[in-house]
Amino acid sequence: MGLGSAVPNIDVVALIMCYMFLRGGAVSSAVFAMGLGLVADIYSGGGHGIFLLSYLFALGGILVAAIFLDLYHPKGQIFVVFLAVLIRRLGLVPGLEAFSSGQSLPEGYITMSVAASVLSGLLAPFGFYLLDKLKTSISGEMAGES
């Protein structure tokens, strides 16, 4: 087992999906999820539809969690990003079963999925802050050019 599979990573895509849902609505988040899922499917070696399905599962989790949680509060952001990452990563399991021939998940995938979900969730408020600053910076530059 290499170091890459032993260290949980931050799921930036799920974080951006949650941010886009908060700032732009469900449609912009859905377009982003579907577009990125299609691009990931095209460039991955797996069966087509696996990543699209997992991103749509994550979007469904965001939609349901947004009903019950305040996404403007850091606690809500932590939980929604945690849930989106966990659903996205676990959404690969039925996708591999349905669309892939002979491929399987690596050993310890579920444990690493939970660890990545926790790490991504804990860093969500900071990520939302950085994305807000980036949006403000880009808006300021665009207004200054006019």
Secondary structure, 3 states (H helix, E strand, C coil): CCHHHHCCCCCHHHHHHHHHHHHHCHHHHHHHHHHHHHHHHHHCCCCCCHHHHHHHHHHHHHHHHHHHCCCCCHHHHHHHHHHHHHHHHHCHHHHHHHHCCCCCCCCCHHHHHHHHHHHHHHCHHHHHHHHHHHHHHHHHHHHHHC
